[in-house]
Amino acid sequence: MLADVVVLPTAPVLVPGVSPAPPPEVRAVADAVDACVEALAPHERVVLLAPGEGETPAVHACGRLDLAGLGRGDVTEERPVDADLAHALGERLGTGVSAPARLPLAHAVLALLLGGRDPLVAVSAPAGATSAALEGLGATLASTLAERADAGPTLLAVAGDLSAGIGPAAPWKDLEGAAELDAQLVALLDEGRLASLPELRAEAERVRATAWPALQAAHGALAAAGLRLVRERYAAPAGVGYLVARAA
């Protein structure tokens, strides 16, 4: 069953040890992440949900986490994989299961932020899928977990990276409307109106809110499980919106 849901930004700078002296505003987000993780409901496995490419979801049965692509080959871990759940999800979604050499970066950062040694499965929410298909992906995740209730409680961890164009320091500097998009999305979350996420899709894509597909899929899972998200923190250090939230 789905025991808890957490939304965390997947910026590698938030991973302990990656930056020896992160700026205070980044440290504040990292502290919010740590507090949120410490408050999670007991669980026995983790599904990592982050954006992917194309129009088809992907299920990854891989436990290797590393930041070698960022020049930090020293940041590496090997986590156990819940192969049974991976194959159940691959069958339900009709995608099968991939076995990459390492997890995609966003999934790896989610796992590193969570810590622990819980068996994991990684799922990519495709940026090219329709909003309905993304919600269906989340609903399928929730129903598959409900059908496997005897396997124990599961945590769903979701990427929470919003606009990447807020101000001159942003990766896509000074994108018009970036801050406004984040404010609208956070308002939807605060007001319990994530069903309206599709209305923001075009603008989210324009301002490089990369986690949008994962958040849309997460709404499908939350709705199926009768849960909603509560914001713990939103901030935009270095011009990128970071969202931290968890289920209530």
C-alpha positions in Angstrom: 0.0 0.0 0.0 1.0 3.6 -0.4 2.0 4.7 3.1 3.4 8.2 2.4 4.3 10.6 -0.4 7.2 13.1 -0.3 8.2 15.7 -2.8 11.9 16.7 -2.9 14.0 18.8 -5.2 16.6 16.8 -7.1 19.4 19.4 -7.1 22.7 17.5 -6.4 23.9 20.4 -4.2 21.3 19.3 -1.6 23.0 15.9 -1.2 25.2 15.9 2.0 28.9 16.3 1.1 28.5 17.4 -2.5 29.0 21.1 -1.7 31.4 21.8 1.2 29.8 25.2 2.0 26.4 25.6 0.4 24.9 29.1 0.5 22.5 29.8 3.4 19.4 29.7 1.2 20.4 26.2 -0.1 21.2 25.1 3.4 17.7 26.1 4.5 16.2 24.0 1.8 18.4 21.0 2.8 17.3 21.4 6.4 13.6 21.3 5.2 14.4 18.2 3.2 16.0 16.5 6.3 13.1 17.4 8.5 10.6 16.1 6.0 12.5 12.8 5.6 12.7 12.3 9.3 8.9 12.7 9.7 8.0 10.1 7.0 5.6 7.3 7.9 7.3 3.8 8.4 7.8 2.1 5.0 9.5 -1.0 3.7 10.3 0.1 0.1 10.5 3.3 -2.1 9.2 4.2 -5.5 11.2 7.0 -7.0 9.2 9.1 -9.4 11.0 11.7 -11.6 10.6 13.1 -15.1 11.8 11.2 -18.2 11.8 11.7 -21.9 9.5 10.6 -24.7 5.8 9.6 -24.4 6.2 6.3 -22.6 6.9 5.7 -18.9 9.9 3.6 -17.9 10.4 1.3 -14.9 14.1 0.9 -13.9 15.3 -2.0 -11.8 18.6 -0.6 -10.8 20.1 0.3 -7.4 23.3 2.0 -8.4 23.4 5.7 -7.4 26.3 7.9 -8.4 27.0 11.4 -9.4 29.9 10.6 -11.7 28.3 12.5 -14.5 28.8 15.7 -12.4 32.4 14.9 -11.7 31.7 13.4 -8.3 32.4 9.7 -8.8 33.2 9.5 -5.1 29.4 10.0 -4.3 28.2 6.5 -5.0 26.0 3.9 -3.3 24.4 0.5 -4.2 20.9 0.1 -3.0 18.7 -3.1 -3.0 16.0 -3.3 -5.7 12.5 -4.6 -5.3 12.5 -6.7 -8.5 9.0 -8.1 -7.8 7.5 -4.7 -7.6 9.4 -3.5 -10.6 8.1 -6.3 -12.8 4.6 -5.9 -11.5 4.7 -2.2 -12.4 6.2 -2.9 -15.8 3.5 -5.5 -16.5 0.7 -3.2 -15.4 2.1 -0.2 -17.4 2.9 -2.4 -20.4 6.4 -1.1 -20.5 8.5 -3.9 -19.2 11.5 -3.2 -17.0 14.9 -1.6 -17.9 18.1 -2.4 -16.1 20.4 0.6 -16.7 24.0 0.6 -15.4 23.0 3.4 -13.0 19.9 5.3 -12.1 19.1 8.5 -13.9 20.4 11.5 -12.0 17.1 12.8 -10.6 16.2 9.4 -9.3 19.6 8.9 -7.8 19.5 12.3 -6.0 16.0 11.4 -4.6 17.4 8.2 -3.2 20.5 9.9 -1.8 18.4 12.5 0.0 16.1 9.8 1.5 19.1 7.8 2.8 18.4 4.4 4.3 18.6 1.0 2.7 15.0 0.4 1.6 14.6 -1.6 -1.6 13.7 0.7 -4.4 12.1 0.9 -7.8 12.5 3.9 -10.1 9.8 5.2 -12.5 10.2 7.9 -15.1 7.1 10.1 -15.9 7.5 11.0 -19.6 7.5 14.7 -20.5 5.8 13.9 -23.8 2.8 12.1 -22.4 -0.6 13.7 -22.1 -1.8 15.0 -18.8 -4.4 12.2 -18.7 -1.8 9.6 -19.3 0.4 11.0 -16.6 -2.4 10.9 -14.1 -3.1 7.4 -15.2 0.5 6.4 -14.5 0.1 7.7 -11.0 -3.2 5.9 -10.5 -1.6 2.7 -11.8 1.2 3.0 -9.3 -1.3 3.4 -6.4 -3.5 0.5 -7.5 -0.5 -1.8 -8.0 0.7 -1.0 -4.5 -2.9 -1.5 -3.1 -3.0 -4.9 -4.7 0.3 -5.8 -3.1 -0.7 -4.7 0.4 0.7 -7.9 1.8 4.2 -6.7 0.7 4.1 -3.9 3.2 3.9 -0.1 3.2 5.6 1.9 0.4 6.9 5.4 0.1 6.5 7.4 -3.1 9.2 10.0 -3.5 8.6 12.6 -6.2 10.9 15.1 -7.9 10.0 18.7 -6.9 12.1 20.9 -9.3 10.1 23.9 -10.5 11.0 26.9 -12.7 14.6 27.2 -13.8 14.5 30.8 -14.9 13.9 33.0 -11.9 16.3 36.0 -12.1 19.7 36.6 -13.5 21.5 33.7 -11.7 19.1 31.0 -13.0 20.2 28.4 -15.5 17.8 29.9 -18.0 18.1 33.5 -16.7 15.3 35.9 -16.4 12.6 33.8 -18.1 9.5 36.0 -18.1 6.7 34.5 -15.9 9.0 31.9 -14.2 8.4 33.2 -10.6 4.7 33.6 -11.4 4.3 30.0 -12.6 5.9 28.7 -9.4 3.5 30.9 -7.3 0.5 29.5 -9.2 1.7 25.9 -8.8 2.4 26.4 -5.1 -1.1 28.0 -4.7 -2.7 24.9 -6.3 -0.9 22.7 -3.9 -1.8 24.8 -0.9 -5.4 25.0 -1.9 -5.7 21.3 -2.7 -6.4 21.9 -6.4 -3.7 19.8 -8.1 -6.4 18.5 -10.4 -5.9 21.9 -12.2 -2.2 21.2 -13.0 -2.9 20.6 -16.7 -4.0 24.2 -17.0 -0.4 25.2 -16.2 1.4 22.7 -18.4 2.3 24.9 -21.4 3.7 27.6 -19.1 5.5 25.0 -16.9 7.3 23.6 -20.0 8.2 27.1 -21.2 9.9 28.1 -17.9 11.7 24.8 -17.6 9.8 23.4 -14.6 11.3 20.0 -15.2 9.4 18.1 -12.5 6.0 18.9 -13.9 5.4 15.4 -15.4 6.3 13.7 -12.1 4.0 16.1 -10.1 1.1 15.4 -12.5 1.7 11.6 -12.1 2.0 12.1 -8.4 -1.5 13.7 -8.3 -2.9 10.6 -9.9 -1.4 8.5 -7.2 -2.5 10.9 -4.4 -6.1 11.0 -5.7 -6.3 7.2 -6.0 -5.0 6.8 -2.4 -7.2 9.6 -1.0 -4.2 11.7 0.0 -3.2 15.4 -0.5 0.1 17.2 -0.3 1.1 19.8 2.3 3.9 22.2 1.5 6.8 22.2 3.9 9.0 24.7 2.0 9.3 26.5 -1.3 12.4 28.6 -2.2 14.3 29.5 -5.3 18.0 29.7 -4.5 20.1 30.4 -7.6 17.0 31.0 -9.6 15.6 27.5 -9.5 12.3 26.7 -7.7 12.7 24.0 -5.0 9.5 22.4 -3.6 9.4 20.3 -0.5 6.1 18.7 0.5 4.6 15.6 2.0 1.3 13.8 2.1 -1.4 14.5 4.8 
